[in-house]
Amino acid sequence: MSKKILYDRFIFLNKLIAFTFSLLILFFYFSFIFIIGFKPEILGILLNNSYITIGIVWGLSIIFFSIILTLAYTLISNNFLDKIKEKLKE
């Protein structure tokens, strides 16, 4: 495989993964913000008659989802994209 094709493949895969993960995070974050802006009573619903609301759970879920996607990107980058980068250096 030529270096030009390998380089193009590396750039495409890197951008595809980064943009996909970014769009997922932005979707969840902005849906949370839109609900706060237009229907805040939804996020104020208590879960199982406790002091924890849907808003707290959703906010923490966004944080945990971001951490999981960062972990996934790191694993993909270390195990797959770095191998392509090493081939390019040869």
N, CA, C and O atoms as CSV, one atom per row, in Angstrom:
chain,resi,resn,atom,element,x,y,z
A,1,MET,N,N,0.848,-1.169,0.000
A,1,MET,CA,C,0.000,0.000,0.000
A,1,MET,C,C,0.897,1.236,0.000
A,1,MET,O,O,1.847,1.315,0.779
A,2,SER,N,N,0.605,2.183,-0.854
A,2,SER,CA,C,1.450,3.371,-0.938
A,2,SER,C,C,1.238,4.272,0.275
A,2,SER,O,O,0.215,4.207,0.956
A,3,LYS,N,N,2.232,5.107,0.517
A,3,LYS,CA,C,2.164,5.996,1.681
A,3,LYS,C,C,1.044,7.018,1.543
A,3,LYS,O,O,0.426,7.397,2.538
A,4,LYS,N,N,0.779,7.464,0.331
A,4,LYS,CA,C,-0.293,8.450,0.112
A,4,LYS,C,C,-1.647,7.845,0.484
A,4,LYS,O,O,-2.447,8.496,1.157
A,5,ILE,N,N,-1.910,6.628,0.062
A,5,ILE,CA,C,-3.180,5.962,0.386
A,5,ILE,C,C,-3.271,5.716,1.887
A,5,ILE,O,O,-4.324,5.916,2.494
A,6,LEU,N,N,-2.172,5.285,2.476
A,6,LEU,CA,C,-2.147,5.033,3.910
A,6,LEU,C,C,-2.361,6.320,4.697
A,6,LEU,O,O,-3.078,6.329,5.698
A,7,TYR,N,N,-1.741,7.401,4.246
A,7,TYR,CA,C,-1.900,8.695,4.907
A,7,TYR,C,C,-3.347,9.178,4.800
A,7,TYR,O,O,-3.922,9.650,5.781
A,8,ASP,N,N,-3.929,9.059,3.612
A,8,ASP,CA,C,-5.328,9.462,3.425
A,8,ASP,C,C,-6.263,8.627,4.291
A,8,ASP,O,O,-7.220,9.149,4.863
A,9,ARG,N,N,-5.986,7.337,4.386
A,9,ARG,CA,C,-6.802,6.452,5.232
A,9,ARG,C,C,-6.691,6.854,6.699
A,9,ARG,O,O,-7.690,6.890,7.418
A,10,PHE,N,N,-5.471,7.157,7.138
A,10,PHE,CA,C,-5.247,7.574,8.521
A,10,PHE,C,C,-6.014,8.861,8.840
A,10,PHE,O,O,-6.696,8.943,9.861
A,11,ILE,N,N,-5.901,9.850,7.974
A,11,ILE,CA,C,-6.585,11.128,8.190
A,11,ILE,C,C,-8.099,10.933,8.186
A,11,ILE,O,O,-8.793,11.492,9.035
A,12,PHE,N,N,-8.618,10.148,7.245
A,12,PHE,CA,C,-10.056,9.906,7.170
A,12,PHE,C,C,-10.574,9.234,8.433
A,12,PHE,O,O,-11.569,9.675,9.008
A,13,LEU,N,N,-9.909,8.173,8.866
A,13,LEU,CA,C,-10.366,7.445,10.054
A,13,LEU,C,C,-10.270,8.308,11.313
A,13,LEU,O,O,-11.164,8.277,12.159
A,14,ASN,N,N,-9.205,9.061,11.432
A,14,ASN,CA,C,-9.040,9.925,12.601
A,14,ASN,C,C,-10.156,10.972,12.665
A,14,ASN,O,O,-10.750,11.191,13.720
A,15,LYS,N,N,-10.430,11.608,11.539
A,15,LYS,CA,C,-11.498,12.625,11.513
A,15,LYS,C,C,-12.871,11.997,11.715
A,15,LYS,O,O,-13.717,12.558,12.411
A,16,LEU,N,N,-13.096,10.835,11.109
A,16,LEU,CA,C,-14.389,10.172,11.253
A,16,LEU,C,C,-14.688,9.845,12.709
A,16,LEU,O,O,-15.784,10.113,13.200
A,17,ILE,N,N,-13.722,9.272,13.386
A,17,ILE,CA,C,-13.916,8.905,14.793
A,17,ILE,C,C,-14.084,10.146,15.652
A,17,ILE,O,O,-14.986,10.207,16.487
A,18,ALA,N,N,-13.223,11.133,15.453
A,18,ALA,CA,C,-13.280,12.346,16.273
A,18,ALA,C,C,-14.596,13.100,16.069
A,18,ALA,O,O,-15.218,13.521,17.044
A,19,PHE,N,N,-15.025,13.276,14.822
A,19,PHE,CA,C,-16.267,14.000,14.563
A,19,PHE,C,C,-17.489,13.225,15.047
A,19,PHE,O,O,-18.430,13.827,15.565
A,20,THR,N,N,-17.492,11.916,14.890
A,20,THR,CA,C,-18.621,11.110,15.356
A,20,THR,C,C,-18.773,11.206,16.862
A,20,THR,O,O,-19.874,11.419,17.370
A,21,PHE,N,N,-17.664,11.048,17.579
A,21,PHE,CA,C,-17.731,11.139,19.033
A,21,PHE,C,C,-18.118,12.547,19.481
A,21,PHE,O,O,-18.884,12.706,20.431
A,22,SER,N,N,-17.600,13.554,18.809
A,22,SER,CA,C,-17.939,14.936,19.151
A,22,SER,C,C,-19.421,15.212,18.918
A,22,SER,O,O,-20.070,15.852,19.746
A,23,LEU,N,N,-19.954,14.738,17.806
A,23,LEU,CA,C,-21.371,14.943,17.530
A,23,LEU,C,C,-22.259,14.228,18.541
A,23,LEU,O,O,-23.309,14.750,18.916
A,24,LEU,N,N,-21.859,13.055,18.982
A,24,LEU,CA,C,-22.634,12.351,20.011
A,24,LEU,C,C,-22.692,13.164,21.304
A,24,LEU,O,O,-23.759,13.329,21.895
A,25,ILE,N,N,-21.545,13.667,21.734
A,25,ILE,CA,C,-21.511,14.462,22.960
A,25,ILE,C,C,-22.336,15.735,22.801
A,25,ILE,O,O,-23.112,16.094,23.686
A,26,LEU,N,N,-22.165,16.414,21.669
A,26,LEU,CA,C,-22.920,17.648,21.442
A,26,LEU,C,C,-24.417,17.397,21.400
A,26,LEU,O,O,-25.193,18.208,21.906
A,27,PHE,N,N,-24.835,16.283,20.802
A,27,PHE,CA,C,-26.259,15.954,20.759
A,27,PHE,C,C,-26.833,15.812,22.165
A,27,PHE,O,O,-27.862,16.409,22.479
A,28,PHE,N,N,-26.171,15.024,23.012
A,28,PHE,CA,C,-26.675,14.828,24.367
A,28,PHE,C,C,-26.618,16.110,25.191
A,28,PHE,O,O,-27.538,16.400,25.956
A,29,TYR,N,N,-25.552,16.871,25.038
A,29,TYR,CA,C,-25.416,18.111,25.807
A,29,TYR,C,C,-26.473,19.120,25.383
A,29,TYR,O,O,-27.149,19.689,26.240
A,30,PHE,N,N,-26.633,19.359,24.080
A,30,PHE,CA,C,-27.601,20.350,23.635
A,30,PHE,C,C,-29.041,19.906,23.851
A,30,PHE,O,O,-29.913,20.748,24.062
A,31,SER,N,N,-29.311,18.608,23.806
A,31,SER,CA,C,-30.669,18.162,24.144
A,31,SER,C,C,-30.962,18.451,25.613
A,31,SER,O,O,-32.081,18.824,25.965
A,32,PHE,N,N,-29.961,18.281,26.465
A,32,PHE,CA,C,-30.099,18.624,27.879
A,32,PHE,C,C,-30.356,20.122,28.046
A,32,PHE,O,O,-31.230,20.518,28.817
A,33,ILE,N,N,-29.600,20.954,27.328
A,33,ILE,CA,C,-29.758,22.402,27.416
A,33,ILE,C,C,-31.122,22.842,26.874
A,33,ILE,O,O,-31.762,23.714,27.461
A,34,PHE,N,N,-31.569,22.257,25.774
A,34,PHE,CA,C,-32.878,22.606,25.229
A,34,PHE,C,C,-33.999,22.236,26.196
A,34,PHE,O,O,-34.967,22.984,26.332
A,35,ILE,N,N,-33.883,21.113,26.857
A,35,ILE,CA,C,-34.915,20.738,27.831
A,35,ILE,C,C,-34.898,21.712,29.015
A,35,ILE,O,O,-35.954,22.086,29.525
A,36,ILE,N,N,-33.714,22.118,29.446
A,36,ILE,CA,C,-33.628,23.122,30.513
A,36,ILE,C,C,-34.318,24.411,30.073
A,36,ILE,O,O,-35.015,25.047,30.864
A,37,GLY,N,N,-34.124,24.794,28.810
A,37,GLY,CA,C,-34.681,26.045,28.313
A,37,GLY,C,C,-36.172,26.003,28.054
A,37,GLY,O,O,-36.863,26.987,28.316
A,38,PHE,N,N,-36.689,24.898,27.548
A,38,PHE,CA,C,-38.075,24.861,27.108
A,38,PHE,C,C,-39.008,24.019,27.982
A,38,PHE,O,O,-40.201,24.315,28.049
A,39,LYS,N,N,-38.516,23.008,28.634
A,39,LYS,CA,C,-39.346,22.153,29.492
A,39,LYS,C,C,-38.600,21.793,30.779
A,39,LYS,O,O,-38.340,20.614,31.018
A,40,PRO,N,N,-38.252,22.769,31.607
A,40,PRO,CA,C,-37.454,22.467,32.800
A,40,PRO,C,C,-38.172,21.588,33.821
A,40,PRO,O,O,-37.533,20.951,34.659
A,41,GLU,N,N,-39.490,21.556,33.750
A,41,GLU,CA,C,-40.229,20.732,34.718
A,41,GLU,C,C,-39.942,19.243,34.524
A,41,GLU,O,O,-40.078,18.463,35.467
A,42,ILE,N,N,-39.548,18.842,33.318
A,42,ILE,CA,C,-39.215,17.436,33.066
A,42,ILE,C,C,-38.006,17.028,33.899
A,42,ILE,O,O,-37.982,15.938,34.472
A,43,LEU,N,N,-37.008,17.899,33.967
A,43,LEU,CA,C,-35.792,17.572,34.699
A,43,LEU,C,C,-35.967,17.672,36.211
A,43,LEU,O,O,-35.096,17.236,36.964
A,44,GLY,N,N,-37.059,18.229,36.650
A,44,GLY,CA,C,-37.314,18.348,38.081
A,44,GLY,C,C,-38.089,17.192,38.679
A,44,GLY,O,O,-38.381,17.196,39.875
A,45,ILE,N,N,-38.426,16.208,37.872
A,45,ILE,CA,C,-39.183,15.050,38.355
A,45,ILE,C,C,-38.291,14.225,39.283
A,45,ILE,O,O,-37.163,13.880,38.934
A,46,LEU,N,N,-38.810,13.921,40.453
A,46,LEU,CA,C,-38.061,13.130,41.424
A,46,LEU,C,C,-38.109,11.648,41.068
A,46,LEU,O,O,-39.124,11.154,40.575
A,47,LEU,N,N,-37.030,10.955,41.314
A,47,LEU,CA,C,-36.963,9.517,41.062
A,47,LEU,C,C,-37.254,8.748,42.345
A,47,LEU,O,O,-36.578,8.937,43.356
A,48,ASN,N,N,-38.252,7.890,42.302
A,48,ASN,CA,C,-38.609,7.028,43.435
A,48,ASN,C,C,-38.797,7.786,44.740
A,48,ASN,O,O,-38.369,7.323,45.797
A,49,ASN,N,N,-39.428,8.935,44.671
A,49,ASN,CA,C,-39.700,9.760,45.856
A,49,ASN,C,C,-38.444,10.045,46.680
A,49,ASN,O,O,-38.495,10.067,47.910
A,50,SER,N,N,-37.323,10.263,46.001
A,50,SER,CA,C,-36.077,10.611,46.686
A,50,SER,C,C,-35.737,12.053,46.346
A,50,SER,O,O,-36.549,12.764,45.754
A,51,TYR,N,N,-34.553,12.480,46.715
A,51,TYR,CA,C,-34.122,13.837,46.413
A,51,TYR,C,C,-33.339,13.913,45.107
A,51,TYR,O,O,-32.830,14.975,44.748
A,52,ILE,N,N,-33.245,12.822,44.417
A,52,ILE,CA,C,-32.528,12.783,43.144
A,52,ILE,C,C,-33.533,13.003,42.013
A,52,ILE,O,O,-34.569,12.342,41.945
A,53,THR,N,N,-33.204,13.946,41.129
A,53,THR,CA,C,-34.092,14.258,40.016
A,53,THR,C,C,-33.548,13.675,38.709
A,53,THR,O,O,-32.406,13.225,38.630
A,54,ILE,N,N,-34.403,13.702,37.699
A,54,ILE,CA,C,-33.986,13.260,36.377
A,54,ILE,C,C,-32.866,14.156,35.854
A,54,ILE,O,O,-31.968,13.676,35.162
A,55,GLY,N,N,-32.905,15.424,36.169
A,55,GLY,CA,C,-31.877,16.361,35.731
A,55,GLY,C,C,-30.497,16.014,36.269
A,55,GLY,O,O,-29.505,16.111,35.547
A,56,ILE,N,N,-30.428,15.613,37.522
A,56,ILE,CA,C,-29.149,15.213,38.115
A,56,ILE,C,C,-28.619,13.963,37.429
A,56,ILE,O,O,-27.438,13.884,37.092
A,57,VAL,N,N,-29.491,12.993,37.225
A,57,VAL,CA,C,-29.078,11.750,36.581
A,57,VAL,C,C,-28.624,12.008,35.153
A,57,VAL,O,O,-27.610,11.462,34.717
A,58,TRP,N,N,-29.363,12.834,34.419
A,58,TRP,CA,C,-29.003,13.115,33.038
A,58,TRP,C,C,-27.688,13.898,32.960
A,58,TRP,O,O,-26.847,13.609,32.109
A,59,GLY,N,N,-27.509,14.873,33.833
A,59,GLY,CA,C,-26.265,15.640,33.855
A,59,GLY,C,C,-25.058,14.765,34.149
A,59,GLY,O,O,-24.026,14.881,33.488
A,60,LEU,N,N,-25.184,13.889,35.140
A,60,LEU,CA,C,-24.081,12.975,35.447
A,60,LEU,C,C,-23.858,11.962,34.322
A,60,LEU,O,O,-22.728,11.550,34.062
A,61,SER,N,N,-24.931,11.571,33.668
A,61,SER,CA,C,-24.800,10.641,32.541
A,61,SER,C,C,-24.010,11.265,31.397
A,61,SER,O,O,-23.224,10.578,30.744
A,62,ILE,N,N,-24.208,12.549,31.147
A,62,ILE,CA,C,-23.440,13.237,30.108
A,62,ILE,C,C,-21.953,13.218,30.459
A,62,ILE,O,O,-21.114,12.991,29.587
A,63,ILE,N,N,-21.627,13.453,31.716
A,63,ILE,CA,C,-20.233,13.444,32.152
A,63,ILE,C,C,-19.637,12.049,31.992
A,63,ILE,O,O,-18.541,11.907,31.451
A,64,PHE,N,N,-20.342,11.023,32.452
A,64,PHE,CA,C,-19.838,9.655,32.342
A,64,PHE,C,C,-19.727,9.220,30.880
A,64,PHE,O,O,-18.772,8.537,30.507
A,65,PHE,N,N,-20.692,9.610,30.056
A,65,PHE,CA,C,-20.655,9.277,28.632
A,65,PHE,C,C,-19.442,9.921,27.964
A,65,PHE,O,O,-18.805,9.311,27.105
A,66,SER,N,N,-19.126,11.148,28.357
A,66,SER,CA,C,-17.940,11.824,27.824
A,66,SER,C,C,-16.671,11.085,28.213
A,66,SER,O,O,-15.759,10.937,27.399
A,67,ILE,N,N,-16.612,10.627,29.440
A,67,ILE,CA,C,-15.442,9.878,29.899
A,67,ILE,C,C,-15.316,8.559,29.139
A,67,ILE,O,O,-14.214,8.182,28.742
A,68,ILE,N,N,-16.420,7.861,28.935
A,68,ILE,CA,C,-16.411,6.586,28.208
A,68,ILE,C,C,-15.972,6.799,26.757
A,68,ILE,O,O,-15.181,6.017,26.228
A,69,LEU,N,N,-16.481,7.854,26.111
A,69,LEU,CA,C,-16.075,8.111,24.736
A,69,LEU,C,C,-14.604,8.502,24.644
A,69,LEU,O,O,-13.927,8.142,23.681
A,70,THR,N,N,-14.103,9.233,25.633
A,70,THR,CA,C,-12.682,9.565,25.655
A,70,THR,C,C,-11.844,8.305,25.800
A,70,THR,O,O,-10.819,8.155,25.134
A,71,LEU,N,N,-12.273,7.408,26.662
A,71,LEU,CA,C,-11.585,6.129,26.827
A,71,LEU,C,C,-11.612,5.331,25.522
A,71,LEU,O,O,-10.597,4.764,25.117
A,72,ALA,N,N,-12.773,5.287,24.866
A,72,ALA,CA,C,-12.893,4.551,23.602
A,72,ALA,C,C,-11.987,5.156,22.545
A,72,ALA,O,O,-11.324,4.421,21.813
A,73,TYR,N,N,-11.944,6.479,22.448
A,73,TYR,CA,C,-11.074,7.121,21.461
A,73,TYR,C,C,-9.607,6.815,21.755
A,73,TYR,O,O,-8.833,6.550,20.835
A,74,THR,N,N,-9.228,6.850,23.013
A,74,THR,CA,C,-7.847,6.559,23.383
A,74,THR,C,C,-7.474,5.124,23.021
A,74,THR,O,O,-6.391,4.880,22.487
A,75,LEU,N,N,-8.358,4.183,23.306
A,75,LEU,CA,C,-8.085,2.784,22.967
A,75,LEU,C,C,-7.993,2.575,21.456
A,75,LEU,O,O,-7.106,1.870,20.976
A,76,ILE,N,N,-8.906,3.186,20.714
A,76,ILE,CA,C,-8.871,3.069,19.253
A,76,ILE,C,C,-7.595,3.694,18.710
A,76,ILE,O,O,-6.938,3.134,17.832
A,77,SER,N,N,-7.258,4.851,19.238
A,77,SER,CA,C,-6.054,5.537,18.768
A,77,SER,C,C,-4.793,4.743,19.079
A,77,SER,O,O,-3.922,4.601,18.221
A,78,ASN,N,N,-4.691,4.234,20.278
A,78,ASN,CA,C,-3.487,3.496,20.672
A,78,ASN,C,C,-3.365,2.158,19.958
A,78,ASN,O,O,-2.257,1.749,19.610
A,79,ASN,N,N,-4.467,1.476,19.736
A,79,ASN,CA,C,-4.411,0.127,19.181
A,79,ASN,C,C,-4.537,0.071,17.665
A,79,ASN,O,O,-4.112,-0.908,17.052
A,80,PHE,N,N,-5.105,1.089,17.054
A,80,PHE,CA,C,-5.355,1.017,15.621
A,80,PHE,C,C,-4.686,2.148,14.852
A,80,PHE,O,O,-3.925,1.896,13.917
A,81,LEU,N,N,-4.962,3.394,15.236
A,81,LEU,CA,C,-4.438,4.528,14.489
A,81,LEU,C,C,-2.929,4.673,14.634
A,81,LEU,O,O,-2.257,5.089,13.690
A,82,ASP,N,N,-2.391,4.341,15.786
A,82,ASP,CA,C,-0.937,4.431,15.970
A,82,ASP,C,C,-0.195,3.419,15.104
A,82,ASP,O,O,0.932,3.680,14.682
A,83,LYS,N,N,-0.808,2.271,14.833
A,83,LYS,CA,C,-0.181,1.280,13.941
A,83,LYS,C,C,-0.088,1.826,12.517
A,83,LYS,O,O,0.911,1.623,11.827
A,84,ILE,N,N,-1.137,2.519,12.089
A,84,ILE,CA,C,-1.106,3.136,10.766
A,84,ILE,C,C,-0.045,4.241,10.730
A,84,ILE,O,O,0.670,4.388,9.739
A,85,LYS,N,N,0.051,5.008,11.805
A,85,LYS,CA,C,1.040,6.083,11.870
A,85,LYS,C,C,2.467,5.525,11.829
A,85,LYS,O,O,3.349,6.123,11.213
A,86,GLU,N,N,2.692,4.394,12.476
A,86,GLU,CA,C,4.015,3.763,12.454
A,86,GLU,C,C,4.359,3.287,11.039
A,86,GLU,O,O,5.508,3.400,10.612
A,87,LYS,N,N,3.377,2.759,10.317
A,87,LYS,CA,C,3.617,2.341,8.937
A,87,LYS,C,C,3.996,3.529,8.067
A,87,LYS,O,O,4.792,3.402,7.137
A,88,LEU,N,N,3.420,4.684,8.375
A,88,LEU,CA,C,3.725,5.888,7.606
A,88,LEU,C,C,5.160,6.352,7.849
A,88,LEU,O,O,5.798,6.892,6.945
A,89,LYS,N,N,5.666,6.145,9.054
A,89,LYS,CA,C,7.016,6.584,9.387
A,89,LYS,C,C,8.078,5.713,8.730
A,89,LYS,O,O,9.211,6.158,8.548
A,90,GLU,N,N,7.734,4.490,8.372
A,90,GLU,CA,C,8.706,3.559,7.771
A,90,GLU,C,C,9.087,3.959,6.375
A,90,GLU,O,O,9.892,3.281,5.736
